[in-house]
Structure formats: C-alpha cells, structure tokens
Amino acid sequence: MSQVLIIGATSAIAQAVARRYAEQGANLFLVARDAERLDAVADDLVVRGAAGADMLAADLTDLDRHPEIVAAALDGLSGLDTILIAHGVLPDQHACEQSAREALHSIDVNFLSVVSLLTPLANQLADRKAGVIAVISSVAGDRGRQSNYIYGAAKSGLDTFLEGLRNRLFKSGVHVLTIKPGFVATPMTAHIPERGALWAQPEDIAAGIIKAIEKRRNVVYLPSFWALIMLIIRSIPESIFKRLSL
Amino acid sequence: MAASIYRSWGRFPQIDQRGEPLVWRTDPLPGPGGEEDASLLPFGNGRSYGDVCLNRGGRVLDTRALDRFIRFDREQGIIRCESGVLLAALLHLVVPAGWFLPVSPGTRYATVGGALANDVHGKNHHYAGTFGCHVTAFELLRSDGSRLVCTPEENSELFSATIGGMGLTGLVTWVELQLRRVQGALLKEESVKFSNLNEFFRLSELSDGNFEYTVAWVDCVSRGDSLGRGLFARANHDSSEYTGRERSDKPTVSVPFSPPVSLVNRWSLKAFNAFYYARQRERKRVRTLHYQSFFYPLDSIGNWNRIYGPKGMLQYQCLLPGDDGRKMLHEMMSTIAGSGNGSFLTVLKVFGDKSSPGMMSFPRPGVTLALDFQNKPDVFRLLDRLDAMTREVGGAVYPAKDARMSAESFQAYFPAWQEFAEHIDPGFSSSFWRRVGGEVL
C-alpha cells in the first residue's frame, strides 16, 4: 500500500492525482491551507477507496511550521514512500512589477517553501533508501517571458533545485520527478478567458503524473506536446527573443 | 468571439452565456455581477436539451468541479455527494460495491444535481418512479446566504419545489440518495418486435409486471399499417458475472465536429428507421449485456448531438394520459410521419403511477413519446401542433427537453406553477423560466 504525502492537496491537479491513489487503496496525508476544503477532499478520497486520509491545515509560506508539517506527515503515514508537492500561486505579473513585496511573496510560495519542505523530507527518504518525490513545476520556468517572469523565475529556481536533488539522491535509490504542465483548466487559471486546444484537464495531467512516477521519469512535460513547444521556445536566440511579446 | 462553453445538449438556443465556476461547496455564492440582470442558475454538465439550463443575460453557476463524494454507506446503499458528480462517476464507484442508481436517465454524463433539478426518469418508471423518489436529503444554498438541509420532513416545501424545480430554488450543494441493490454489472434483455401501437401497449401491459425496465424504440417514418412499429426492450438486472473487457467511463468514438448541414434529413431518416427495424430478424431476441450498453447506448458516441449540424436540434417529449392519450398517440405519430421530420431514435414508454415528491415533476401516468428534430422553421410549426394535441388530452411536455413551448402551454401542463413560483429564489432565474413563467396576456 502506497504511503503518500500531498502538499497543496486542495489544488485541482493534486485532487485528481490523489483520487487515483485513493482508488488503489493508498494511505494519504494531506496538507493545504484551508481546513474546510481539506475535509471535503479527505472525505472524497476515503469514499473512493483510500485506506486513510489524515490531514493538517497550514499556511505553507509560514516556514516556521514546516517541521511540524513534516513530523505530522511522518506520524500520520506508516512509512512515507511518495511525496507530491502541488502547491503554488500564479501571481499577477503586473502587481509583481509594481511591488517587490508581491514579487517576493510569489518566490516564497513557489520556490522557498518547497526547498524548506523538501530538505528534511528528502533526508527521510534518503535514510530509507527508497521513494519518489514528484514536484509540480511549470513550463513557465523554461524561459523568462515578460508576461510571467516572476512566476517563471521561481519555477526555474525550483527546476535547478530538483535537478540537484535528483543527482544527489540517485545513489540512495530515491527518485525525483519534475512535472511541467502547460495550460491546465483549474481554479488557478479560471480568470483566463480564452481556452483553446492547448488547454488540458486536471484529470489528464494526473494520469500523466502517475505514469511518470511509475516509469521513473526525470522531467516530464504534460501533455507531452509541450516538450516540443518548449524546445522551440528555448531555442530562439536571446537577441530575437527579447523583441517578442509572448 | 469564442463560442460559449455553456451550451445545452440540443445546441439550441446558442447564446453567449457567462458562467461562474464553483469549486467548493462551503464557499458562498458569487456576489453581484455588476450588471443589471446578474441572476444565477446552476449548470451541471449541459445534458438537458433546451434552455432550462441557460440564463441569457445572467450567469450560470458551473458546478462541474463540485464532484466530490462525501460518504457512502456500503451496507445500506446510501450515498452523499456534491451536486456536480456525474452519474458515470457514481456508477463507477457503487456498481463494484453491489449498488446501482435507483433511476437512471438515458445518459450517464448528467450530474446528480441535474438529475434532481429535472427530476429525471428512466426505463423503470413503472417500477421505481422518478429520481426524486429516491433522494433522501440535499442542501440548498440560497442567495440570502442561508443553507437549508431539505428532506421529506425538514423544509419539506422546498424539498418538493427543488425536485424538478429546474435549478430555480437555489443551488443544491450536495445530494443524498438511496441506491438500489444489484448482483453485478449485467442485465438480461429481451427485444421483441411489434408491428403497431396496439401491440406496443399490449407488450407494455404484459411486461411491466415482470420486468424492471421497459422501453420501446419506434419507427417514426412508416405510415399506414406499419404506423408505430418498433422494438420493445424489457430487462432485469442479472446476477451472472461480467467477464468482458474493462469498461471505460469515456465514449468509445466521437463526432469530431459539427458538419455544415444536418446529417439527419428526410432520406437518412427513412433509411435508418427501416434498417433499424429490419435489423432484428427474429421476433424475440434475448441477450445479456453490460449496463452501459443497455442504459447508455448513445453515450458511446461522444458529441452525437453534432450530427444535427450548426443549428442544433429540438427535442420533444410529451406525456399523454389515459385512453384519450392512447388514441392521441396514433394521431401524433401519423402527424409526425406525415411531416417528413423525425429522428433516428424515437422512444415510447408507459409511465407508472408512482408519484414524485417534486411539485413540478413531469412524469405522471400515461404514455410518453420522445424524439428529436432538426432545427428548421417548419419544425416549430409542427411542435406547436403537437402541443395542441398534448393539451387536448390534458398531457404535459418535459421542460428539460424544451426550447420553445409557450407560456400558455407550460401553465396548462404544470398547474402547480404559481405555487412553485413562490419558492423560486429571488436571485435565481433562467431563460426557460422567463419564457414560460410570466403572465399570459
């Protein structure tokens, strides 16, 4: 039986992944900010077949609470083996340009909080020489664009952190997966009106994540066509790229 | 302009519908929309046909992310879930546990909330009544912020107004249902050929006592001696074990786009109806089949509604009571066959006398006829004629499938409409209601 910790468990993608684990009878530990919402998610997972769905409500930008989160998760699960980090915010880029505070808040949530959580959690898995750490990053980290470079910078920092962690934990048998979803129809993106063919549903992303975990992939773009799109975007020379409005 | 993502299944009317996605059942309703008419209307999965799920100029509350289960008593078969849960998801969960929907409509892609709001019925109406007969409780969130748990005993008037209340009494956040025991995923079906409407009625009488599910497909094109010929399907749940391939919750094939003109026309109708009747050679065919094939044959073709082309289609489902109703059915069928309009799938079913708690519920004792029509001007005239016939015998037309009935007809069909109107939430409205719920001048 999988023992799964999900951080940011009320996000649409995390819920979809958690449902798949629940149907397999996994034992889950859920962390997110809002206790009422966590309750709703936990009840759903238990009905769907989870062996258990314990939880803790916490604001993840409050780094001082991270040791408590880690301790509660280890206590709530019997032998943690899978970690999914799914929390994040898509900041208002314009507000970030006007206010350093806004910009730093986005870096806090999307990057620093993950480093703070994964440092002790990774050591736990390393000690036990097994497990998977799957982290939701974004295609936005592949290249800085004027429309969302604060978010992109946090995700790019995260990518490098995960790359190093993967390298370090490889000999311990612990696997690190970097997940880069493209446009996903979730509450986080509900304010974006135009929904073209590039948009995917959270359930499709979840299926891709489960498969990538099973296959021990390192970096996965979801849906997979984003790998090609981002390859093209990354290969545009900077002298041209800086003139574009993407 | 991008096409609205909020459409009804008939793809008519097509309007630019604003929507507010709901994600958590504990959240309050969205605040005022800033425009004059910011009224609200819950929207499930857009499986009703006309404008009962649309709110032109106002907003719909998109409930598709309210898709969580809350609790499931596997011994008693009582399930509580959020209103946006699809019937498909519910079946996926409960069938392996030995339970089934007590009443199922012809698609499993409707939501639980939509099934309640339209008080849907199925092939077992003579046996189990409507969906609302099996609802034990739900929570109603009103625009004044109040949350009311409604049961047959508690807030019983709102319970009765909300079942079949077309979403107008407030937002149903969760629903509790009593499921029905089954031994497995299979049904044993008999398909019996009949050559006219009298035979259909006789088969119904003979079958309704022994079969939980009965329904007939009828050829809507043939006239004269063959008027009302068809295939009568009757079935019961079966206890043998399903050993076939694993079934998916998704359609197997899909109509990828809407063709520029309707594929349903005078010639294709004639060919299909004749073929479908002739396909079954023997008088009676018996087979065991998976519940998905029995209940939801059309669900295996994704977006089948697109075959009617860009203008969409109009459904018509009426209920004709009593002996007068039976006679009127003959007249109606010959009027339809004579018009050259009609559909591939025309359905007949005799409803039973189990009454629904829903004040505005459509089913009542009698025979029901359902078919769809390509959207074109002469069809509106034809449907007005059918309405006149339905009214003549004191029948009714199903709001969940309607996009055009007059206020006068509606009020004749649903005499409780004024009593119902008192329970409508002042912050809620719909295109359908504004069309039919006003004073007749």
Interface residues (C-beta under 8 A of the other chain):
Chain A: A12 E36 R37 A40 V41 D43 D44 V47 R48 P187 A190 P193 E194 R195
Chain B: A2 I5 P21 V23 W24 R25 T26 A65 R68 F69 I70 R71 F72 C81 L93
